[in-house]
Amino acid sequence: MSYAPVDPPPRLLMGPGPITADPRVLRAMSSQLVGQYDPWMTATMNETMALYRDVFRTANEQTFVVDGTSRAGIEAALVSLLEPGDRVLVPVMGRFGHLLVEIAERCRAEVHTVEVPWGEVVPAEGVEEAVVRVRPTLVATVQGDTSTTMNQPLADLGEVCRRHDVLLYVDATASLGGNALEADTWGLDVVTAGLQKCLGGPSGSAPITLSPRAVAVVEGRKHVEAGIRAADDTDAAGERIASNYLDLAQVMDYWGPRRLNHHTEATTMLYGARECARLLVEEGLDAAVERHRLHGAAMLAGVRGLGLRVFGDVAHKMHNVVAVEIPEGIDGDGARQAMLDDFGIEIGTSFGPLHGKVWRIGTMGYNARKDAVLVTLAALEQVLRAGGAPVTAGGGVGAAREVYADATTSGTDA
């Protein structure tokens, strides 16, 4: 039996991620491999670390990428920070808060939560009350939860955690690059992300940064593999990190001057991760956030211009994704399929209590641009009209164009 070469159909990925990868990232990823200890390769690793310090807005030495999807970064952080029995507090505002609970429980931590209804964010005072009551070693939160589109404010949480001497971990998979994130200024001890959202790349590499406080905790559990340890290597007093592959103590030695062998580098993904960061730094972090804000505002105005209702607290919505309530009488999954079949555009549904009730439409990374927004709104109008929904002809595109016109007039056109 013969198989055809890989030839995916043309798609415009306007869901909550993954998104259409930037062609410049794909070109970088088509480059030839070199050995993982080749001087050019180790120099590229060092450049990648420096670039992501700019992306995270941090001076943290331990800033690198974990080979694996964004969930690998999340799990590496939690399994390396949490010893069995440690108390962790998780503010939950959607599906990915529940994921942090799941992973922390698998680390055999004692997990406590502060929960709010989906569509809201967790107030800092609620987190502080729980910190005082629970006395955790770690607070673990999501910045942008794509299941609800909410953007959790972090500056106040950082202040709370510093005041009570608690580490703060943030999953910024869906938000980094499209929403403000200031790792050092806000007092974030560990932040992880992924490439497949606002960074404009494919899934498969997880940028991470660790503060000196977090590094001390991880190194307090350092155990070097028997097959590669030197005569002067000694094991730390803390319990050995349960995962070998996601052991950040060993991964830091792999990325650091020692270059201690840990795994074979995912070279092609490293090229992609470096190019994602290079493009973001070249654009400028503030400019990238403003670009996502503008095109997100145009999409928000556009769906409202079609007469659709927006889910959740819009004041705390991420710039890069909007949750749209599916109109009564419209088959949500059927409409999504029609968008794909007739226009080659993918939009998303959601999870749990929101499944079948909202569509999630993203404007992020390479797709945070005017033409992608307008063509998505035009296609959605046609699908809604075909389904019998009462929509204003041209209402979505027209409302979005007004946002762009206002931005041009005010000089904020991205």
N, C-alpha and C positions, 0 to 999 in steps of 0.2 A: 504494500500500500504506500502510495506517495503522498506527501503533504506539500501544500503550497508554502512559499515564503511568508513570513509575518507581514501582513499588509492590512493594518486596522482601518476601519472606515473613517472618513472625516467627521470629526465631532467638535462641537464647541461646548466645553464642560463648564456649565454655569450653575452647578450645584454647590454644596458646601465643601467640596474637595473629595478627590483630587481635582485639580484644574488643568487646563491646557498648559503644558510646559512651555516655557520660553524657548524659542528655537535656538537661542544662543547657549542655553544650558544643554540642550540636546547635542549641539555641535561639540561642546566641550567634552561631553560624555562619549563621543565617538572616537576620542583620541586613543592612541595605542598605549598599552600597559608598559610599565617599567617595574623593576623589582622594588619591593617595599622598603629596602634599605639603600636603594640607589640614592646618591646625594641629591639628585633632582627631586626624588620623591620625598625625602625628609624635609627638603626646603619647601616643597609644596604643602606638606603638613603644617609646617611652621607658619606659612602664609595664611593657611586656612584658619589657624588659631587666632592670628592677629585680626583677620577680617571679622571673625565672629565676636571678638571683643568689641569691635565697633558696632556690630549689629545688636548685641545685647546691651551696649553702652555700659561696659564694665572694664575694670583694670584687672580682673581675675586672671591669674596665670593659668589656672586650670579651666581652660575654655577650648573645646575640641568637638569632635563629632563621634557619636556612638554608631557603629555599623549596624543598621537595622531600621525599621520604620519608627515613627514617632513613639509608638508604644514601647519599643525597646529602650528608648531614652527614659521614659516614665519609669519603667520597671528597673532599669539600672540605678536610677536615683533612689527609688524607695528601698530596693533590696540592699543597697549599699549604706543607706542612712539608718535603717530601722533594724535593731536587734529584736529577737523574740521577747515579747513582754513590754517593749517600749510603748508609750502612749502617743497616739497620733490623733490630731483633730482635723476633720475634713469638712469644710463648708460645701454643701451639696446644693446645686441649683439646676442640675440637669443630668443627663446620662453620663457625662464624663467625670462628674463628681462621684457618681456611683462606681465608676471604674477605678478611681483612686482608692475607694473603700475596698473594693475587691482585691486589688493588688496588695494593699497594706495588710489585709487579713491573711493573704497567702504568705506574707512575710512573718506571720504569727505575731503581729503587733496587736496591742489593745486599741481598738479603733472606736472613736467617738465622732459624732457628726453634729453639725448645725444645718438644718434643712429649711429651705424656703420653697414655695410653689414654683413650678416651672414657669419661666417668664419674668422672674424677679432676680435680684442679686442679693447677696448676704450682707447685711449692714455690719460695719466694723464693730459697733458696740455689741452686737450679738456674738461676734467671734471673741471679743475680749472677755465677755462674761463667761463664755465656755472655757477659754484659756485659764482664767482664774479658778474655775470650778474643777476642770479636768487635770490641769498642770501637765500638758503634753511636752514631749521633747521636740515635736515637729508639728507644724501646721502645713497641710498639703491642700492646695487649691488649684482650680482651673481659672485662667484669666478669661479666655473666650470659649464658651461652651456652645459648639455649633448646633447641638440638639435643640437649643432654645434661642440661640443667637445672642445671648446676653454676654456683656463684658464686665467682669467683676472688677471693681476699683481695687487697686493694690497698694497705693501709697499709704493709706491708713492702716492696712493690715501689716505692712512692714513696720510701721511705727509701733503697733500693738506688740508684735513679736519681739522687737528689740527691747521694748519696755519690760517684757516678762522673760527675756533671755530664752526665747524659743526660736528654733530654726524655721525658716519659711521656704517651702518648695512650691514652685509655680509651673504648671503645665501650660505653656504658651503656644502649643501646636497650631491652633487656629488663628491666633492673633498676632504673632510676631511679624513685624514688617508692614502691617496694615493698621496697627493701632499703637499708640504710645506705650513703650515699655522701657523703664529706666532701672536696670538691675541694681546699680550701686546707689543711686539717689533714693530709691524706694526701699532699700534694705532687703533685697531678695537674695536669699542664700544659695538657692539652686533654681535654675530655670532650664527647662528642656523644650524642644520644639521639633518641627518636621519641615520638610521642604515643600510639601504638596499643597500648601495653602497660599499665603501671601508671599512666600519666598519664590514662587514661580517655578518649582522643579518637580521631579517625581518623588514619590514615596520611596524610602529606603535608606535614609540617613537622618540621624537625630542630633542636631546641635545641642550642646549642653554647656553651662557655665556653673562653677562652684566657687563660693566665697571661701576665704581662708578658714572661717569657722566651720563650714561644711567639710572642707578638705581634712581638717583635724579629726572630725568624727569618722570619716572614711578611712583615713590612715590609721586610726586607732583599732581598725579591724583587719589590717593588712596581713595577708598570709601569702608568701610567694610559693609558686608551684615547685615541687621537689625537683623536677627535671630541668629547671632553669635557674634555680637559686644559687647565689654565690655563697662563699664560705662565711661571709660576714652578714648575711641576711638573717634576721631574727623575726619571729612572728610577734605581732602586736597582741596586747592583752585581750582585746575584744573578740567576740565570737566571729569565726570565719564567715565571710559573706557567702550566702547560700548558693548563689549562681556563679559559675566560673566565667562564662562568656560575658556577663553583665557586671562583673566585679570591677567597680570603678577604681579601686586601689591599684589593681593590675593594669587597667586601661590607662591610668595616668602615667604609670611607668613606661608604657608602650609609646605614648605620645611625647613623653618628656625626654630630657637629654640622655637618660639611660638607654632608651630604645629597647627595653626588655621585651623579648618576643612574647606575644600574647595570642594573636590570631593573624591570619593573612589578610592584609588590608583590602577592603572592597574598593579597589582603585577607581573604577569607573564612577562609583557613587561619590568618592572623594572629589573627583573632578567636577561633578555636578554640584556638590555642596559648596565647593570653592567658588564656582561661577555664580551661583545664587547669591552668595554673600558679596562677591565683587560687584555684581550689577546693582545690588541694593546700596552698597556704600558709594558707588559711583553716582547713583541717582540722588543720594542723600536721604537719611532716615526721615527727616521732617518732610521732605518732598514726597517720599513714598507714602507716608501716613496721610498726607493731604490728598494725594491721588486716590487712595482708597476711600477717604472721606467723601470726595467729590462724586466719584462714580457710585458709591453706595447711596449717597443722597439722591442721585438721579434715579437709581433703581427704586428706592423707596417712594419717591414722588411718582414714578411711573406706575407702580402697582396700585398706588392709591388713585391715580388718574384713571385706571381701569375699573375703579369702583370696588377694589378688593380691600379687605381689612387686614391690618398687620398685627401679628401676635406679639404679646409681651410688652415690657416696659421700654418703649422706643428711646427714652432718654438714656438708657443703659445698653443699647444695642451696639454690637460690633459694627465697625464701618463696612465690613466686607461680606456680610451675609444678612438676608432679611427673611423672616418667616411669614408667609402669606397664608391666611386662612382660606381653605378651599371653599368656594361658594356652594351654597346648598343646591343640590341637583346635579353637581358636576362629579364625575367619577375621577377622583384624584389620580389614581394610578393609570387610568386610561388616558387622561390628559397628558401625563408625563410621557407615556408611550407615544402619543401623537406628536409631541414636541420632538421626540427622538426620530420617529419614522418620517415625519413630513419635513422637518427643518434641520435635523442633525444636531439638535440642542438638548443637552441633558440638564435637568433640574432635579432637585432631591426631594425626598419625603423626609420624615423624621422618625423618631423611635418612641417606644413605650406609650405614654398617654397622648402623645401628639401624632402617632402614626395614623395616616389617613385623614388627619385633620388640618395639616399645614403642608405647604410646599416650602422648601428652603432654596433660595436663589442666591448664588454667590457672585460677587464682583471682586475677584481677588487675584493677586499675582499678575501674570501676563494678561488676564482677562479683565483687569480693572482698567477698562478703556471705553471710550464713547461708542464705537461701532458695535462692540459686543453687547453693551447695555441696550442700545436702540433696537438691534435685530432681535434680541431676546424678548423685549417688550412687544414688538410687532408680531412675532410668532405666537406669543402667549395670547394676544388679543384674538388672533385667528382661531386658535384652539378653543378659547372660551366661547367665541361666537358659534363655532360648530357644535359645541355642547349645549347651546341654548341659553347661555348666561347673558344677562343684559349688560352690555358694556358700551361705553362711549367710543364711537369710531375715532381712532387716532388719539384717544385720551391718554394712553400710556406713553407713547412716543412724544406726544405734545408736552406733557408734564415734565418729562425728563429733559427735553430740549430747553424748556424754560430754566431749569436748574443750570444747564450748561451756559445759556445766554447770560444769566445773572453772574456766573463765575467769570465769564469773559469780561463783563462790564466792570466787575469789582477787582479784576486783575488776579484772580486766584485760579484761573484755568490750569488744570493739570494735564 
